[in-house]
Amino acid sequence: MIQKLTLTPKEAAEAMGISLPLVYSLCKQSGFPCIHIGRKIVIPTSGLNAWLNQQAAEK
């Protein structure tokens, strides 16, 4: 089975338990792992996990 390398903003919102507008807001912030491909936004799962761990460590 192939594991997904990226998530859509909707999938990321569901995975993190936050709203879709908040994910889009995070995508505009420096340091949040997202890739813009044309008008599409994808969020690498490895980058998201690392970012979440970093956020948790800072608190």
OpenMM code with the backbone's topology and positions (N, CA, C; nanometers):
from openmm import Vec3, app, unit

residues = "MET ILE GLN LYS LEU THR LEU THR PRO LYS GLU ALA ALA GLU ALA MET GLY ILE SER LEU PRO LEU VAL TYR SER LEU CYS LYS GLN SER GLY PHE PRO CYS ILE HIS ILE GLY ARG LYS ILE VAL ILE PRO THR SER GLY LEU ASN ALA TRP LEU ASN GLN GLN ALA ALA GLU LYS".split()
positions = [
    Vec3(0.0841, -0.1185, 0.0000),
    Vec3(0.0000, 0.0000, 0.0000),
    Vec3(0.0884, 0.1245, 0.0000),
    Vec3(0.0525, 0.2189, -0.0823),
    Vec3(0.1273, 0.3443, -0.0918),
    Vec3(0.0698, 0.4448, 0.0073),
    Vec3(0.1584, 0.5035, 0.0858),
    Vec3(0.1167, 0.6048, 0.1824),
    Vec3(0.1222, 0.7407, 0.1142),
    Vec3(0.0224, 0.8257, 0.1409),
    Vec3(0.0182, 0.9577, 0.0790),
    Vec3(0.1360, 1.0427, 0.1252),
    Vec3(0.1980, 1.1098, 0.0310),
    Vec3(0.3100, 1.1985, 0.0626),
    Vec3(0.2629, 1.3392, 0.0946),
    Vec3(0.1457, 1.3759, 0.0430),
    Vec3(0.0919, 1.5100, 0.0675),
    Vec3(-0.0551, 1.5016, 0.1049),
    Vec3(-0.1015, 1.6081, 0.1684),
    Vec3(-0.2422, 1.6221, 0.2043),
    Vec3(-0.2970, 1.7479, 0.1387),
    Vec3(-0.4254, 1.7460, 0.1090),
    Vec3(-0.4921, 1.8684, 0.0666),
    Vec3(-0.5172, 1.9509, 0.1931),
    Vec3(-0.5439, 2.0803, 0.1793),
    Vec3(-0.5775, 2.1579, 0.2986),
    Vec3(-0.6959, 2.0989, 0.3762),
    Vec3(-0.7951, 2.0465, 0.3050),
    Vec3(-0.9102, 1.9861, 0.3726),
    Vec3(-0.8682, 1.8639, 0.4528),
    Vec3(-0.7846, 1.7783, 0.3942),
    Vec3(-0.7367, 1.6601, 0.4649),
    Vec3(-0.6514, 1.6993, 0.5855),
    Vec3(-0.5697, 1.8022, 0.5695),
    Vec3(-0.4854, 1.8489, 0.6802),
    Vec3(-0.5716, 1.9035, 0.7936),
    Vec3(-0.6757, 1.9776, 0.7590),
    Vec3(-0.7663, 2.0327, 0.8600),
    Vec3(-0.8319, 1.9194, 0.9389),
    Vec3(-0.8776, 1.8177, 0.8672),
    Vec3(-0.9408, 1.7040, 0.9338),
    Vec3(-0.8411, 1.6294, 1.0216),
    Vec3(-0.7191, 1.6111, 0.9716),
    Vec3(-0.6173, 1.5385, 1.0473),
    Vec3(-0.5779, 1.6123, 1.1748),
    Vec3(-0.5743, 1.7461, 1.1675),
    Vec3(-0.5339, 1.8250, 1.2843),
    Vec3(-0.6515, 1.8643, 1.3716),
    Vec3(-0.7729, 1.8444, 1.3229),
    Vec3(-0.8914, 1.8810, 1.4010),
    Vec3(-0.9128, 2.0310, 1.4084),
    Vec3(-0.8772, 2.1015, 1.3006),
    Vec3(-0.8959, 2.2463, 1.2959),
    Vec3(-0.9783, 2.2817, 1.1722),
    Vec3(-1.0170, 2.4066, 1.1616),
    Vec3(-1.1005, 2.4487, 1.0498),
    Vec3(-1.0184, 2.4671, 0.9220),
    Vec3(-1.0855, 2.4554, 0.8093),
    Vec3(-1.0205, 2.4754, 0.6811),
    Vec3(-0.9682, 2.6188, 0.6658),
    Vec3(-1.0444, 2.7215, 0.7061),
    Vec3(-0.9886, 2.8575, 0.6977),
    Vec3(-0.8607, 2.8756, 0.7793),
    Vec3(-0.8502, 2.8064, 0.8922),
    Vec3(-0.7294, 2.8167, 0.9734),
    Vec3(-0.6105, 2.7532, 0.9006),
    Vec3(-0.6335, 2.6436, 0.8293),
    Vec3(-0.5249, 2.5820, 0.7512),
    Vec3(-0.4777, 2.6790, 0.6442),
    Vec3(-0.5715, 2.7432, 0.5739),
    Vec3(-0.5324, 2.8401, 0.4719),
    Vec3(-0.4558, 2.9570, 0.5335),
    Vec3(-0.4944, 2.9983, 0.6533),
    Vec3(-0.4225, 3.1045, 0.7237),
    Vec3(-0.2810, 3.0596, 0.7585),
    Vec3(-0.2658, 2.9356, 0.8040),
    Vec3(-0.1334, 2.8821, 0.8355),
    Vec3(-0.0456, 2.8758, 0.7113),
    Vec3(-0.1066, 2.8447, 0.5962),
    Vec3(-0.0298, 2.8353, 0.4711),
    Vec3(0.0316, 2.9695, 0.4321),
    Vec3(-0.0237, 3.0777, 0.4819),
    Vec3(0.0296, 3.2108, 0.4525),
    Vec3(0.1426, 3.2489, 0.5468),
    Vec3(0.1609, 3.1711, 0.6547),
    Vec3(0.2640, 3.2027, 0.7529),
    Vec3(0.3971, 3.1401, 0.7142),
    Vec3(0.5025, 3.2133, 0.7417),
    Vec3(0.6370, 3.1625, 0.7172),
    Vec3(0.6640, 3.0445, 0.8095),
    Vec3(0.7220, 2.9404, 0.7559),
    Vec3(0.7573, 2.8248, 0.8376),
    Vec3(0.6573, 2.7116, 0.8314),
    Vec3(0.5351, 2.7385, 0.7858),
    Vec3(0.4375, 2.6306, 0.7738),
    Vec3(0.4638, 2.5565, 0.6437),
    Vec3(0.4707, 2.4238, 0.6485),
    Vec3(0.5092, 2.3465, 0.5299),
    Vec3(0.3948, 2.3297, 0.4302),
    Vec3(0.3943, 2.4121, 0.3277),
    Vec3(0.2967, 2.3944, 0.2214),
    Vec3(0.3632, 2.4281, 0.0885),
    Vec3(0.3124, 2.3667, -0.0147),
    Vec3(0.3666, 2.3860, -0.1482),
    Vec3(0.2550, 2.4360, -0.2388),
    Vec3(0.2820, 2.5436, -0.3094),
    Vec3(0.1854, 2.5979, -0.4050),
    Vec3(0.2234, 2.5463, -0.5432),
    Vec3(0.1329, 2.4742, -0.6047),
    Vec3(0.1517, 2.4231, -0.7405),
    Vec3(0.0413, 2.4857, -0.8245),
    Vec3(0.0775, 2.5948, -0.8912),
    Vec3(-0.0258, 2.6717, -0.9593),
    Vec3(-0.1195, 2.7285, -0.8549),
    Vec3(-0.2480, 2.6982, -0.8686),
    Vec3(-0.3463, 2.7445, -0.7707),
    Vec3(-0.3715, 2.6404, -0.6617),
    Vec3(-0.3138, 2.5236, -0.6775),
    Vec3(-0.3346, 2.4152, -0.5814),
    Vec3(-0.2332, 2.4247, -0.4679),
    Vec3(-0.2783, 2.3903, -0.3486),
    Vec3(-0.1912, 2.3866, -0.2307),
    Vec3(-0.1868, 2.2426, -0.1814),
    Vec3(-0.0666, 2.1928, -0.1571),
    Vec3(-0.0497, 2.0612, -0.0950),
    Vec3(0.0414, 2.0766, 0.0255),
    Vec3(0.0208, 1.9897, 0.1226),
    Vec3(0.0969, 1.9954, 0.2472),
    Vec3(0.1671, 1.8609, 0.2649),
    Vec3(0.3010, 1.8611, 0.2589),
    Vec3(0.3742, 1.7352, 0.2760),
    Vec3(0.3505, 1.6763, 0.4152),
    Vec3(0.3187, 1.5476, 0.4204),
    Vec3(0.2901, 1.4854, 0.5498),
    Vec3(0.4118, 1.4873, 0.6418),
    Vec3(0.5302, 1.4641, 0.5860),
    Vec3(0.6507, 1.4655, 0.6702),
    Vec3(0.6770, 1.6052, 0.7255),
    Vec3(0.6577, 1.7066, 0.6435),
    Vec3(0.6757, 1.8447, 0.6879),
    Vec3(0.5738, 1.8847, 0.7929),
    Vec3(0.4506, 1.8396, 0.7739),
    Vec3(0.3453, 1.8710, 0.8708),
    Vec3(0.3755, 1.8062, 1.0054),
    Vec3(0.4179, 1.6807, 1.0031),
    Vec3(0.4538, 1.6128, 1.1288),
    Vec3(0.5685, 1.6845, 1.1992),
    Vec3(0.6699, 1.7238, 1.1243),
    Vec3(0.7837, 1.7949, 1.1834),
    Vec3(0.7396, 1.9294, 1.2400),
    Vec3(0.6541, 2.0010, 1.1664),
    Vec3(0.6064, 2.1320, 1.2114),
    Vec3(0.5249, 2.1168, 1.3402),
    Vec3(0.4375, 2.0161, 1.3442),
    Vec3(0.3563, 1.9937, 1.4642),
    Vec3(0.4448, 1.9591, 1.5843),
    Vec3(0.5452, 1.8758, 1.5629),
    Vec3(0.6364, 1.8409, 1.6736),
    Vec3(0.7125, 1.9633, 1.7218),
    Vec3(0.7532, 2.0491, 1.6289),
    Vec3(0.8245, 2.1718, 1.6662),
    Vec3(0.7324, 2.2639, 1.7462),
    Vec3(0.6078, 2.2764, 1.7025),
    Vec3(0.5123, 2.3616, 1.7741),
    Vec3(0.4881, 2.3105, 1.9152),
    Vec3(0.4787, 2.1786, 1.9278),
    Vec3(0.4555, 2.1187, 2.0595),
    Vec3(0.5753, 2.1379, 2.1511),
    Vec3(0.6955, 2.1321, 2.0955),
    Vec3(0.8171, 2.1480, 2.1749),
    Vec3(0.8336, 2.2914, 2.2248),
    Vec3(0.7814, 2.3869, 2.1478),
    Vec3(0.7943, 2.5279, 2.1860),
    Vec3(0.6983, 2.5675, 2.2953),
    Vec3(0.5973, 2.4891, 2.3197),
    Vec3(0.4961, 2.5253, 2.4199),
    Vec3(0.5297, 2.4698, 2.5547),
] * unit.nanometer
topology = app.Topology()
chain = topology.addChain("A")
for resn in residues:
    res = topology.addResidue(resn, chain)
    for name in ("N", "CA", "C"):
        topology.addAtom(name, app.Element.getBySymbol(name[0]), res)
